[in-house]
């Protein structure tokens, strides 16, 4: 119906895409142009949040330890999450460094950190100290377990937070262990995106005359929030606590993944009756001659019937006939194939860089478009001077105890 997906190996984008900012031009775009952010260097949620802020036009100075100078591999061919920052390498344990950095905080709109609870306080850069010198500051912090609670100081990673909030158990096959959904849910969804929403809401409050405040984004809280509809369905008796036994967890035969004749896969999401009828028609199946979709005890038999049909044709053949139809069938594309899908190329969803394709900034704005932030956004010394930071503070941070390249 739409295209021939037999060759999805080309990694180019045909459509115009958001421009890459040129830091030397002095021109930035995006709805956050003029917003000043101090980022305490770290992996995962803070980096992902700041990537979005940079693409939306914010100016970000990233504070890292001097040992990271020359070691950070940022940019489109390194870690694209680190793009759009002006690096500041500073030993925060050196004499006068914290006082100097508090001088920078006075000129910031936001400070973002992702350390374990108590670390910033021990450095002398906790919320109390920072809000004292800048009462309009938005102080964003993200952690796995939250700032308090029995596990607040425990180490952990995405699957730990996902597991304890109930988000890992429902994912995967019924007769196998749960499957980790990359680090999309806790780190990036429950952590970074909740931090992003929180600091932008707090910034709007400040600009409406409100006070600065602390935004506490805990990944366990974010995962639980993302699971709101599942917990609601469970409370209403509409969600089985057994894995792969529900409409949206792969257990439902008309909302599931099927292997095709060439060993590839398509996903089906024909949930509504109208779409289900279209699916049966496309598969050549008679609703009266197969198990009922409404009888959960018959789901295994119905799945086996559909699986046998899908194995009769290749993925390309199914997609050619069904993609875009009311049967709600899509190819399961790998990381090399997805950037070349015609729909994503038409939208410019991916941007081609010398090292390959990376996702374009999202979401999109009609009046203040975001752009792909540069790999590095210029010297921190120049950015800080533009923020009105006292020249003496800039010199101190640029001295032997710190470096602003």
C-alpha positions in Angstrom: 0.0 0.0 0.0 2.8 2.4 0.7 6.3 1.4 -0.3 8.7 -1.4 -0.9 10.6 -1.9 2.4 12.9 -4.6 1.0 15.9 -2.3 1.1 16.0 -0.1 4.2 19.7 0.1 4.5 20.3 3.6 3.2 21.0 6.0 6.0 20.1 9.3 4.4 17.3 11.8 5.1 15.6 13.2 2.1 13.6 15.9 3.8 14.9 19.2 5.2 15.9 18.8 8.8 16.4 21.3 11.7 19.6 23.2 11.2 22.7 22.6 13.2 23.4 25.7 15.3 26.6 27.6 14.4 28.0 28.9 17.7 30.3 31.4 15.9 27.2 33.1 14.4 25.8 34.1 17.7 22.4 33.1 16.5 20.4 30.6 18.5 16.8 29.6 18.0 14.2 27.8 20.1 11.7 28.6 22.8 14.3 28.6 25.5 16.7 31.1 23.9 18.2 33.2 26.6 17.7 30.6 29.4 20.9 30.1 31.4 21.6 26.6 32.7 24.4 25.3 34.9 24.8 21.5 34.5 26.7 19.4 37.0 28.2 16.8 34.7 26.8 13.3 34.8 25.5 10.5 32.7 21.9 9.5 31.9 18.9 11.6 32.9 20.7 15.0 33.5 22.5 14.7 30.2 19.4 13.7 28.3 17.4 16.5 29.9 20.1 19.1 29.0 20.3 17.8 25.5 16.7 18.8 25.0 17.2 22.2 26.7 20.2 22.9 24.4 18.2 21.9 21.3 15.4 24.3 22.5 18.0 27.2 22.6 19.1 27.3 26.2 22.7 28.2 27.0 24.3 25.5 29.1 27.6 25.5 30.9 28.6 22.0 32.0 30.8 21.7 35.1 33.1 18.7 35.0 36.2 17.6 36.9 39.5 18.6 35.4 40.3 14.9 34.9 37.5 14.8 32.2 39.3 17.5 30.1 40.3 15.8 26.8 38.5 12.6 27.9 34.9 13.5 27.2 33.9 12.2 23.8 31.0 14.4 23.0 29.2 15.4 19.8 27.4 13.5 17.1 30.1 10.8 16.7 30.5 10.4 20.5 27.6 10.8 22.9 25.0 13.0 21.2 23.3 13.5 24.6 26.2 15.7 25.6 25.8 18.2 22.7 25.2 21.9 23.1 27.3 22.5 26.2 30.1 24.9 27.0 32.5 22.9 29.1 33.9 24.2 32.4 36.5 22.0 34.1 36.7 22.8 37.7 38.0 21.1 40.8 35.2 21.8 43.3 37.4 20.7 46.2 40.0 23.4 45.4 40.1 26.5 47.6 37.7 29.2 46.4 36.1 27.0 43.7 32.7 26.6 45.3 32.5 30.3 46.2 33.4 31.1 42.5 30.8 28.7 41.2 28.1 30.3 43.5 29.0 33.5 41.8 27.9 31.8 38.5 24.8 30.5 40.2 23.7 34.1 40.8 23.4 34.6 37.1 21.7 31.3 36.3 18.0 30.4 35.6 18.6 26.7 36.4 21.0 24.4 38.0 20.7 20.7 37.3 22.4 17.8 39.1 22.1 14.1 39.3 24.4 13.0 42.1 23.4 10.8 45.1 21.6 12.6 47.8 23.8 14.7 50.0 26.7 15.1 47.6 25.9 18.7 46.5 25.2 19.6 50.1 28.6 18.3 51.2 30.2 20.3 48.3 28.5 23.5 49.6 26.3 23.7 46.5 23.1 22.3 47.9 19.7 24.0 47.4 20.0 26.1 50.5 23.3 27.7 49.5 22.3 28.2 45.9 18.8 29.6 46.5 20.3 31.9 49.1 22.4 33.6 46.5 19.8 33.4 43.8 16.2 33.3 45.2 14.8 32.9 41.6 16.9 29.8 40.8 15.2 26.6 39.6 17.3 23.8 41.2 16.6 20.5 39.4 17.8 17.3 40.8 17.2 13.7 39.6 18.1 10.5 41.4 17.0 6.9 41.2 15.5 6.4 44.6 14.7 10.0 45.6 16.2 12.4 48.1 14.8 10.5 51.1 13.6 7.0 52.0 15.3 3.8 53.1 17.0 3.2 49.7 17.9 6.9 49.0 21.6 6.3 49.3 21.7 2.9 47.7 23.4 2.4 44.3 21.2 1.4 41.4 20.5 1.6 37.7 17.4 1.8 35.4 16.2 -1.8 35.9 16.4 -1.5 39.7 14.1 1.5 39.7 11.8 0.0 37.1 11.6 -3.2 39.1 10.6 -1.7 42.4 8.0 0.5 40.9 6.2 -2.4 39.3 7.2 -1.5 35.7 9.5 -4.4 35.0 7.2 -7.3 36.0 4.6 -6.9 33.2 7.2 -6.7 30.3 8.2 -9.9 28.4 6.9 -13.4 27.8 4.8 -15.2 30.3 7.1 -18.3 30.5 10.4 -16.3 30.7 11.9 -13.7 33.0 10.9 -10.1 32.5 12.7 -8.2 29.7 14.5 -4.9 30.4 13.2 -2.3 27.9 16.7 -0.7 27.4 17.0 2.3 29.7 14.1 4.1 28.1 11.6 3.8 31.0 13.4 4.7 34.3 16.5 6.7 33.2 15.0 8.6 30.3 11.3 8.5 30.8 10.8 8.5 34.5 13.9 10.5 35.2 15.0 12.9 32.4 11.5 13.7 31.0 10.0 14.3 34.4 13.0 16.5 35.3 12.5 18.4 32.1 8.8 18.9 32.7 9.4 19.9 36.3 12.1 22.5 35.7 10.2 24.1 32.8 7.1 24.3 35.0 9.2 25.9 37.8 10.8 28.3 35.3 7.3 29.4 34.2 6.3 29.9 37.8 9.4 32.1 38.4 8.8 34.2 35.3 5.2 34.7 36.5 6.6 36.3 39.7 6.9 33.1 41.8 10.0 32.1 43.9 12.7 29.8 42.9 12.4 26.2 44.1 13.8 22.7 44.1 12.5 20.1 41.6 13.0 16.6 42.9 12.7 14.1 40.1 13.0 10.5 41.4 13.1 7.8 38.8 11.0 5.4 41.0 8.3 8.2 41.2 8.5 8.8 37.5 8.1 5.1 36.6 5.1 4.8 38.9 3.6 7.8 37.3 4.2 6.4 33.8 2.4 3.3 35.0 -0.7 5.2 36.1 -3.0 3.7 33.5 -1.8 0.2 34.2 -2.4 0.6 37.9 -5.8 2.1 37.2 -6.7 -0.9 35.0 -5.5 -3.3 37.7 -7.6 -1.5 40.3 -10.6 -1.8 38.1 -10.1 -5.5 37.5 -9.1 -5.0 33.8 -5.4 -5.9 34.0 -4.1 -9.4 34.8 -1.0 -9.6 37.0 0.3 -12.4 34.8 2.8 -11.3 32.2 1.7 -11.5 28.5 -2.0 -11.9 29.5 -3.3 -8.4 28.5 -4.3 -6.5 25.5 -1.3 -4.1 25.6 1.5 -6.4 26.8 1.8 -8.8 23.9 -0.5 -11.4 25.2 -3.4 -10.4 22.9 -3.2 -12.1 19.5 -4.5 -9.0 17.7 -2.0 -6.7 19.4 1.3 -8.6 19.1 4.4 -9.3 17.1 4.6 -12.0 14.4 7.4 -13.6 12.5 7.3 -13.4 8.8 8.6 -15.9 6.1 12.0 -14.3 6.0 12.6 -14.4 9.7 11.8 -10.8 10.3 8.8 -9.3 12.2 5.7 -7.2 12.0 3.7 -5.7 14.8 -0.1 -5.8 14.8 -2.2 -3.4 16.9 -5.7 -4.0 15.5 -7.3 -3.4 18.9 -10.6 -1.8 17.9 -13.3 -4.1 16.3 -13.2 -2.2 13.0 -9.4 -2.6 12.8 -9.7 -6.2 13.8 -12.1 -6.8 10.9 -9.7 -5.2 8.5 -6.9 -7.4 9.8 -8.9 -10.6 9.4 -9.8 -9.6 5.9 -6.1 -8.9 5.0 -5.2 -12.3 6.4 -8.0 -14.1 4.6 -9.6 -15.3 7.8 -13.3 -15.7 8.5 -14.3 -14.5 12.0 -16.9 -17.2 12.3 -14.4 -20.0 11.5 -11.7 -19.0 14.0 -11.6 -18.7 17.8 -13.4 -15.6 19.2 -11.2 -12.6 20.0 -13.4 -12.0 23.1 -12.6 -15.4 24.7 -9.2 -15.1 26.4 -9.0 -18.9 26.8 -9.0 -19.1 23.0 -6.2 -16.5 22.6 -3.4 -19.2 22.2 -5.3 -20.9 19.4 -6.1 -17.6 17.7 -2.5 -16.5 18.0 -1.4 -19.8 16.4 -3.8 -19.3 13.5 -2.5 -15.8 12.8 1.1 -16.8 13.2 0.7 -19.5 10.6 -0.7 -16.9 8.1 2.0 -14.3 8.8 4.7 -16.9 8.2 3.5 -17.4 4.6 4.9 -14.1 3.3 7.9 -11.9 3.9 7.9 -8.8 5.9 8.3 -6.6 2.8 5.3 -8.3 1.2 3.1 -7.8 4.3 4.2 -4.2 4.7 3.7 -3.4 1.0 0.0 -4.4 1.3 -0.8 -3.5 4.8 1.2 -0.6 6.1 -1.0 2.5 6.5 -4.2 0.4 6.3 -6.8 -0.1 9.0 -5.2 -3.5 9.8 -2.6 -1.5 11.9 0.4 -3.5 10.8 3.9 -2.1 10.8 7.4 -3.5 10.2 9.7 -4.1 13.2 12.7 -2.1 12.0 16.2 -2.4 13.5 18.4 0.6 14.3 20.0 0.7 10.8 16.7 0.4 9.0 14.5 2.9 10.9 16.2 6.2 9.7 15.5 5.2 6.1 11.8 4.5 6.5 9.9 6.8 4.0 7.7 8.3 6.7 10.6 9.2 9.0 12.6 10.5 6.0 9.6 12.7 4.9 9.4 14.2 8.4 13.1 14.6 8.9 12.9 12.5 12.1 16.5 11.6 11.8 19.5 13.8 10.9 22.4 12.4 9.0 25.8 13.4 10.4 29.2 12.3 9.2 29.1 9.4 11.7 25.5 8.3 10.8 21.9 9.1 11.7 20.8 10.6 15.0 17.3 11.6 16.0 16.3 15.2 15.3 15.2 17.5 18.1 11.7 16.8 19.4 9.0 18.1 19.9 8.6 20.7 17.1 7.6 24.3 17.5 5.9 26.4 14.9 7.2 29.9 15.9 10.4 29.2 17.7 11.8 26.0 16.1 14.4 24.0 17.9 17.7 23.1 16.2 20.3 20.4 16.6 22.7 22.0 19.1 26.3 22.1 18.1 28.7 19.4 19.5 30.1 22.1 21.8 28.6 25.5 22.2 31.7 27.6 22.5 34.1 28.7 25.3 32.5 28.8 28.8 34.5 32.0 29.6 32.7 33.8 26.8 29.3 32.4 27.8 29.8 33.4 31.4 30.9 36.9 30.4 27.6 37.1 28.4 25.7 36.1 31.5 27.2 39.1 33.3 29.3 37.0 35.6 32.0 39.1 37.4 35.2 39.0 35.4 37.1 38.1 38.5 35.0 35.0 39.0 35.6 34.0 35.4 39.3 34.5 35.8 39.3 32.4 39.0 37.5 29.6 37.2 39.9 29.9 34.3 43.0 29.8 36.6 45.2 26.9 37.7 42.3 25.4 39.7 39.9 25.4 36.8 39.8 25.7 33.1 37.3 27.3 30.7 38.5 26.3 27.2 
